[in-house]
Amino acid sequence: MPTPARLRVAQALHGVFGEGARVADTWDRGLGEDAALAQALLGLCLRRWGRLQAFGSARLKDPGRGLPLGTRIALAVGLAQLAWLPGVTDFAAVDEAVGLAGDRTLGFPAHRGLVNAILRQAARDRSALAADLEALPARLDRSDFAERSLLAALRPHGSGDSLEALWVTLARPPRPAFRALEEGPPEDLEPDPALPGCLRLAEGAPFPRAWLEAGGGMVQDRSSQALLAYLWDPTPGRILDACAAPGGKTTGLALRYPGADLWAVERQPRRAERLRRTLDGRGIQAQVVQADAAVWLAAGGAPFDLILLDAPCSGSGTLQKHPELVWLGDALDVSRLAEEQRRLLEAAAGRLAPGGLLIYAVCSWLPEEGADHREVLLATRPDLQPAPVWPSAFGSPADAQEGRTAFFRPDPAGWEGEGFQAFAFTRS
Ligand SMILES: C[S@@+](CC[C@H](N)C(=O)[O-])C[C@H]1O[C@@H](n2cnc3c(N)ncnc32)[C@H](O)[C@@H]1O
């Protein structure tokens, strides 16, 4: 019987490759000390899935023969442990994977012998196995969606030839970033020298779950923190976070503008409820509205001095944090997402007060979710002017204006954070 950690990994892989489902935030809950092994193993299987599959197929008598998903998962789980987790014994790696293959729901019992034979052979020389896997083309581990995302990330910075180097970075687990909400964060969290207020987990330190659960701080990616550190002096009276859940950026806005009339809109009822609870728990005064933001904005009302539209998107900039997206991205309807973003953007622009600031953001590198919308606004809305509110280092050299940029898209080759595109406009 495989351990709960391996079973959970196999279940998550079935979800991704069998059902096209995202890996739930709670997938490793209750695993205790084994959670670290499970996280490492799932990360390796997702980040090296293409190469693991190619290695397994090449060892079949008929390499072109398709294998059931249960067999492919058992092989990937066994091979990944043998190749890259030296703390796992040969016996545990092979035996548990064979056990998985024999599981009626998660495996394919008729292939226990096949999985056993391939893994026993591989276990004879684990260094050679790792070298063989690493020698396979890295492109095998990237879907077309991932490839397109990387090219889009690099193109504005003229560094398209660094694609393989970027992929190596994205194929490593990310180092989490935090923001303190109370004094005295844990000592394991170190200030990020390049980003005031941003805290990073020290190398090898345990994840500060207790601190987060006690409300001492929140997880917030570097890109989001840099985005919210825009340089704009006015003090806005009315602020809207148009797509607000889970509330990280609403919290950032509330901390920056205490006393402002802050509104947070979220379409999904359960997420809106969670947003309400999170903001209450943090002592943040905001009017939470559960609605489609475009419909709600178009219904009229007083204009806003500051609007943040952190729109729903493909998440193509989050491949490092969510490696399953590499494999789920091809099925995404990006043009439908882009239509939705345009609908929200037009509605938001319609409620911006004269002199106000509109920030549109997506955690995606794809031009149809960012740069193209900006072009449309530039061409069709003479009342909106680009607002250079970020240091020019956060944009491409072509966007720089006197040390600032109105188009936030850090060069991924030198940026440790999620891929974001954001642009700012002000209204005359
Ligand atoms: C990228 S997330 C926002 C993340 C959030 N700003 C934060 O930093 O914590 C986008 C959110 O917009 C919500 N959403 C999607 N379409 C919407 C719409 N038409 N109106 C309002 N909210 C929407 C999604 O449910 C999701 O919670």
The ligand as a MOL file (V3000), in Angstrom:
LIG
                    3D

  0  0  0     0  0            999 V3000
M  V30 BEGIN CTAB
M  V30 COUNTS 27 29 0 0 0
M  V30 BEGIN ATOM
M  V30 1 C -6.5360 37.7060 -10.7210 0
M  V30 2 S -7.7750 37.3970 -9.5820 0 CHG=1
M  V30 3 C -7.6380 38.7950 -8.5160 0
M  V30 4 C -6.5780 38.6520 -7.4450 0
M  V30 5 C -6.6940 39.7550 -6.4150 0
M  V30 6 N -6.6480 41.0670 -7.0270 0
M  V30 7 C -5.5830 39.6730 -5.3800 0
M  V30 8 O -4.5100 40.2810 -5.5740 0
M  V30 9 O -5.7660 38.9960 -4.3550 0 CHG=-1
M  V30 10 C -9.1990 37.8030 -10.4940 0
M  V30 11 C -10.5070 37.7310 -9.6640 0
M  V30 12 O -11.5340 38.3210 -10.4540 0
M  V30 13 C -12.7160 37.5870 -10.2870 0
M  V30 14 N -13.5600 37.8870 -11.4750 0
M  V30 15 C -13.5570 37.2960 -12.6710 0
M  V30 16 N -14.4230 37.9010 -13.5030 0
M  V30 17 C -14.9830 38.9120 -12.8070 0
M  V30 18 C -15.9580 39.8990 -13.1180 0
M  V30 19 N -16.5280 39.9590 -14.3160 0
M  V30 20 N -16.3070 40.7810 -12.1510 0
M  V30 21 C -15.7290 40.7170 -10.9150 0
M  V30 22 N -14.8220 39.8010 -10.5650 0
M  V30 23 C -14.4350 38.9120 -11.4920 0
M  V30 24 C -12.2420 36.1500 -10.1940 0
M  V30 25 O -13.2150 35.3400 -9.5790 0
M  V30 26 C -10.9630 36.3160 -9.3570 0
M  V30 27 O -11.2590 36.2110 -7.9980 0
M  V30 END ATOM
M  V30 BEGIN BOND
M  V30 1 1 1 2
M  V30 2 1 2 3
M  V30 3 1 2 10
M  V30 4 1 3 4
M  V30 5 1 4 5
M  V30 6 1 5 6
M  V30 7 1 5 7
M  V30 8 2 7 8
M  V30 9 1 7 9
M  V30 10 1 10 11
M  V30 11 1 11 12
M  V30 12 1 11 26
M  V30 13 1 12 13
M  V30 14 1 13 14
M  V30 15 1 13 24
M  V30 16 1 14 15
M  V30 17 1 14 23
M  V30 18 2 15 16
M  V30 19 1 16 17
M  V30 20 1 17 18
M  V30 21 2 17 23
M  V30 22 1 18 19
M  V30 23 2 18 20
M  V30 24 1 20 21
M  V30 25 2 21 22
M  V30 26 1 22 23
M  V30 27 1 24 25
M  V30 28 1 24 26
M  V30 29 1 26 27
M  V30 END BOND
M  V30 END CTAB
M  END
